[in-house]
Amino acid sequence: MMRSWQISTVTDAARARIAAARLAAACGAPPLERTRLAAALSAQLRQCLTKGGTWRLALEEEASGNGECLLHVVVTPSPETCAAGAAPWRTTVRCPESARDADSGAVADDDPEALAEALLGADEDTALVLDKLSEQEELVAFHREELHQTNQGVVALHAELDAAGRAQREAFAAERKARHEAESARRRLTFLADASAVVTASLNHHEIVRRLAEVLVPEYAAGVDVWLFDNSEHTDAGAARHRPAPHPAAAVVAARTGRPQYAADHPGGLPGVDDQPPSALTPERPLLCIPLMARRASLGVLTLSPPGERWDPDDAVMLIELARRAGTAIDNARRFEHNRDIAETLQRALLTDLPDTPGLKLAARYLPATYGLNIGGDWYDAFRQPDGSVIAVIGDVTGHGLHAAVMMSQLRTALRAYAVDGGSPGRLLTRLHNFLHHLQPDLYATAVIARFRPGDPTLTWAAAGHPPPVLRTADGRVRILDAKPGAMLGIPLKQEIADHTVRLSPGATLALYTDGLVERRARGIDPGIERLAQALGGFGSAELEADLAGAADGILHPLLSDSERDDDVCLLLCHLSGE
């Protein structure tokens, strides 16, 4: 059903609006929808009256398939208004309840009761809308309060998260700091262990000083100066006399007091270190002077300049500990060198001059070990017996140092005493074996004895646990005299050492030697003996006859050039000349 109204005045617009509201109510439109329709229609009709002309309001009901009713509202202008460019206005109201009175929308022009009723109905709708608005305002206030509380909660949560973040960052920073400190401590301990191993590996105090400077520069020091005193029982004046160059005053204080000193224009703050004014020698750079101590005596002073502006306190503690270990190493090296010098001096004093014998030329070489305290065990000797024969002997006492040198001298003296009674080389070795077994049960020795008789082409020799002699015959061939030797001298075993013989002719050369010449740890002794045989075979008879001492040097050089010589070396060449 469709209804329409002509609108040209305000009264027409009011009646049409009232009719539309009543019809929407009759069709079952909710109050809120009716109020919206009335407000929108009033606004549109006001615009129409402002534009002028005649307008037509049409209301049409339409039933939908789901039991609802649709109310279509259309405001169209008259033809002359449309020509002026006005456009129709349309809206639709959904009415969920079916229409109750289809004629309720009509409003008579002279029916004041109907107008009053329409106004009251509009007020009721407005009241319902106001109630809805009150409910919405309460709901909005409730939500606003909830939002405020939520915002406060969010702010509190952000504060908690910020505090937790700060705590986490502080924990991470503390962890990084602890990890850095642990890594620094591990690095210092590793350096201290490695540097200590390097410093203490040598028994030469000059080498220790050189290595100490190498391990400290440039990581822990920009410069290193080591001031060593001539002896540990020095006085300040004596130390000053012996130093080759002036040293900082802080180094002198460190030497006098035995305490580390720090010389700079600012306090060092280093644990266990006394502060001193800057050095007059180098006032622009700090100096750390650490005494090198051993058995409560000062051996010298280690003076360091920092790699940067100053040292970390933990680095200073590590440097002081390294200096303490270096002092102990230097003291041990000096004691070792002292004992070694005594042993070498005794050893050389006990090695006799070789006899000048017609028809027999002798040349001997003795080289002390250059590595380790391996001095005192190797020896050689040559002397005449009462019958005119010449005894040549070379031997090696187990052990090293002063004790081995003393025992070597006793064996040498005993051998010369036994040789007065005559006796073959085997008999002499047997008597030396019994002598050593009873004199020093825990000490052993090896030896080779060769006897040359004037005019006799037969060489008699005997060996006791010693490397075999090497013989170069007159025709240039080289033999290793490896007949079965006796056991070592002094072992707890009764033995009779046998003699061996070999015929010689003028021009033959016999080489007696100790194991230091031929033995190498990585290759054993047999390859060394072969190298000795090749070296001896490389000389001609005329060359050996002319310069036997030069031949001895020529043999030693190739055999020792690849060796650190960690043992004594003895070589005795016996050349049967044609005189």
Long-range contacts (C-beta under 8 A, 24 or more apart in sequence): 1-60, 1-61, 1-102, 2-58, 2-59, 2-60, 2-61, 3-58, 3-59, 3-60, 3-105, 3-106, 4-56, 4-57, 4-58, 4-59, 5-56, 5-57, 6-54, 6-55, 6-56, 7-45, 7-48, 7-49, 7-54, 7-55, 7-56, 7-57, 8-53, 8-54, 8-55, 9-49, 10-49, 13-42, 13-45, 13-46, 13-48, 13-49, 15-107, 15-109, 15-115, 16-41, 16-45, 16-57, 17-41, 17-42, 17-45, 18-107, 18-114, 18-115, 18-118, 18-119, 18-122, 19-59, 19-105, 19-106, 19-107, 20-57, 20-59, 20-73, 20-105, 21-118, 21-121, 21-122, 21-125, 22-104, 22-105, 22-107, 22-118, 22-121, 23-59, 23-61, 23-71, 23-104, 23-105, 24-71, 24-93, 24-95, 25-104, 25-121, 26-99, 26-100, 26-101, 26-102, 26-104, 26-105, 27-61, 27-69, 27-71, 27-93, 27-95, 27-97, 27-98, 27-99, 28-69, 28-95, 28-96, 28-97, 28-98, 28-99, 28-100, 29-71, 29-93, 29-94, 29-95, 30-96, 31-124, 31-125, 31-128, 31-129, 32-128, 32-129, 32-132, 33-93, 33-94, 33-95, 34-93, 34-125, 35-125, 35-126, 35-128, 35-129, 37-73, 37-91, 37-93, 38-122, 38-125, 40-91, 41-73, 41-75, 41-91, 44-75, 44-89, 45-75, 48-75, 48-77, 48-86, 51-77, 51-81, 51-84, 51-86, 52-81, 53-77, 53-78, 53-80, 53-81, 53-84, 53-86, 54-78, 54-80, 54-81, 55-81, 59-105, 61-99, 61-102, 63-98, 67-98, 68-94, 68-95, 68-96, 69-95, 69-97, 69-98, 69-99, 70-94, 70-95, 71-95, 184-314, 185-314, 188-314, 188-315, 188-318, 191-215, 191-219, 191-220, 191-318, 192-318, 192-321, 192-322, 195-322, 196-322, 196-325, 199-322, 199-325, 199-326, 199-329, 200-325, 200-328, 200-329, 200-332, 202-329, 202-333, 203-332, 203-333, 203-336, 203-337, 203-372, 203-373, 204-333, 204-337, 205-330, 205-333, 205-334, 205-337, 207-333, 208-326, 208-329, 208-330, 208-333, 209-330, 212-302, 212-322, 212-326, 216-304, 216-319, 216-322, 218-307, 219-307, 220-304, 220-307, 220-311, 220-315, 220-318, 220-319, 221-304, 221-305, 221-306, 221-307, 222-285, 222-305, 222-306, 222-307, 223-304, 223-305, 224-302, 224-303, 224-304, 225-302, 225-303, 225-304, 226-292, 226-300, 226-301, 226-302, 226-303, 227-251, 227-255, 227-300, 227-301, 227-302, 227-303, 228-292, 228-299, 228-300, 228-330, 229-255, 229-298, 229-299, 229-300, 232-294, 232-295, 232-297, 232-298, 232-299, 232-331, 233-297, 234-298, 246-281, 247-281, 247-301, 247-303, 248-279, 248-280, 248-281, 248-282, 248-287, 248-289, 248-303, 249-276, 249-277, 249-279, 249-280, 250-276, 250-279, 250-287, 250-289, 250-303, 251-287, 251-289, 251-301, 251-303, 253-289, 254-289, 254-290, 254-291, 254-301, 255-291, 255-298, 255-300, 255-301, 257-291, 258-291, 258-293, 258-296, 258-298, 259-291, 260-288, 260-289, 260-290, 260-291, 260-316, 260-320, 260-323, 261-288, 261-289, 262-286, 262-287, 262-288, 262-289, 263-287, 263-289, 264-310, 266-310, 268-310, 268-311, 268-316, 269-313, 270-311, 270-313, 270-316, 271-313, 271-316, 271-317, 272-317, 272-320, 273-316, 273-320, 286-310, 288-316, 288-319, 290-319, 290-320, 290-323, 291-323, 291-327, 292-323, 292-326, 292-327, 292-330, 293-324, 293-327, 294-327, 294-328, 294-330, 294-331, 295-331, 299-327, 299-330, 299-331, 299-334, 300-327, 300-330, 302-326, 336-373, 339-373, 339-401, 339-402, 340-368, 340-373, 340-375, 340-401, 342-402, 343-373, 343-375, 343-376, 343-400, 343-401, 343-402, 343-404, 343-405, 344-368, 344-375, 344-376, 346-376, 346-402, 346-405, 346-406, 346-409, 347-375, 347-376, 347-379, 347-405, 347-408, 347-568, 350-379, 350-405, 350-408, 350-409, 350-412, 351-379, 351-380, 351-381, 352-381, 352-382, 352-383, 354-382, 355-382, 355-383, 355-384, 355-390, 357-384, 357-390, 357-452, 357-454, 358-454, 358-579, 359-454, 359-455, 359-506, 359-576, 359-577, 359-579, 360-390, 360-452, 360-574, 360-575, 360-576, 360-577, 361-545, 361-548, 361-573, 361-574, 361-575, 361-577, 362-392, 362-548, 362-572, 362-573, 362-574, 362-575, 363-548, 363-549, 363-551, 363-552, 363-572, 363-573, 363-575, 364-552, 364-570, 364-571, 364-572, 364-573, 365-552, 365-553, 365-556, 365-569, 365-570, 365-571, 366-568, 366-569, 366-570, 367-516, 367-556, 367-560, 367-565, 367-568, 367-569, 368-568, 369-400, 369-516, 369-565, 369-566, 369-567, 369-568, 369-569, 370-564, 370-565, 370-566, 371-564, 371-565, 371-566, 372-400, 372-566, 373-400, 373-401, 374-400, 374-516, 374-566, 374-567, 374-568, 375-400, 375-401, 375-404, 375-405, 375-568, 376-400, 376-401, 376-402, 376-403, 376-404, 376-405, 376-406, 376-408, 376-568, 377-404, 377-405, 377-408, 377-568, 378-408, 378-514, 378-516, 378-567, 378-568, 378-569, 378-570, 379-408, 379-411, 379-412, 379-570, 380-512, 380-570, 380-572, 381-412, 381-415, 381-416, 382-572, 382-574, 383-416, 383-419, 385-419, 385-420, 385-422, 385-451, 386-420, 386-422, 387-422, 387-453, 388-453, 388-454, 389-451, 389-452, 389-453, 389-454, 390-451, 390-452, 391-415, 391-419, 391-425, 391-428, 391-449, 391-450, 391-451, 392-449, 392-450, 392-451, 392-452, 392-510, 392-512, 392-572, 392-574, 393-447, 393-448, 393-449, 393-450, 393-512, 394-447, 394-448, 394-466, 394-512, 394-513, 394-514, 394-570, 394-572, 395-445, 395-446, 395-447, 395-448, 395-466, 395-514, 396-445, 396-446, 396-447, 396-466, 396-514, 396-515, 396-516, 396-568, 396-570, 397-443, 397-444, 397-445, 398-443, 398-444, 398-445, 399-443, 400-568, 407-436, 407-440, 407-443, 407-445, 408-445, 410-439, 411-435, 411-436, 411-445, 411-447, 411-489, 415-449, 424-451, 424-460, 424-462, 424-499, 425-449, 425-450, 425-451, 425-460, 425-461, 425-462, 425-499, 426-462, 426-486, 426-496, 426-497, 426-498, 426-499, 427-497, 427-499, 428-462, 429-462, 429-463, 429-464, 429-486, 429-489, 429-497, 430-486, 430-495, 430-496, 430-497, 432-464, 432-489, 433-464, 433-486, 433-489, 433-490, 433-491, 433-495, 433-497, 436-489, 436-490, 437-489, 437-490, 437-491, 437-492, 440-490, 441-490, 441-492, 443-490, 444-488, 444-489, 444-490, 444-491, 445-488, 445-489, 445-490, 446-488, 446-489, 447-489, 448-512, 450-510, 450-512, 450-574, 452-574, 452-576, 457-503, 457-504, 457-505, 458-501, 458-502, 458-503, 458-504, 459-501, 459-502, 459-503, 459-504, 459-510, 460-499, 460-500, 460-501, 461-499, 461-500, 461-501, 461-502, 462-486, 462-497, 462-498, 462-499, 462-500, 463-497, 463-500, 464-488, 464-489, 464-497, 465-489, 466-514, 467-513, 467-514, 467-515, 467-518, 467-519, 467-525, 467-529, 468-529, 469-510, 469-511, 469-512, 470-510, 470-511, 470-513, 470-529, 470-532, 470-533, 470-536, 471-502, 471-504, 471-508, 471-509, 471-510, 471-511, 472-508, 472-509, 472-510, 472-511, 472-536, 472-537, 472-539, 472-544, 473-504, 473-505, 473-507, 473-508, 474-505, 474-506, 474-507, 474-508, 474-541, 476-537, 476-540, 476-541, 477-537, 478-533, 478-534, 478-536, 478-537, 480-529, 480-533, 504-576, 505-576, 506-576, 506-577, 506-578, 507-541, 507-544, 507-545, 507-576, 507-577, 507-578, 508-575, 508-576, 509-536, 509-539, 509-541, 509-544, 509-548, 509-573, 509-574, 509-575, 509-576, 510-573, 510-574, 510-575, 511-536, 511-555, 511-571, 511-572, 511-573, 511-574, 512-570, 512-571, 512-572, 512-573, 512-574, 513-569, 513-570, 513-571, 513-572, 514-567, 514-568, 514-569, 514-570, 514-571, 515-567, 516-565, 516-567, 516-568, 516-569, 516-570, 517-556, 517-559, 517-560, 517-569, 517-570, 517-571, 518-559, 519-567, 520-563, 528-559, 531-558, 531-559, 532-559, 535-559, 544-573, 544-575, 545-575, 545-577, 545-578, 548-573, 548-575
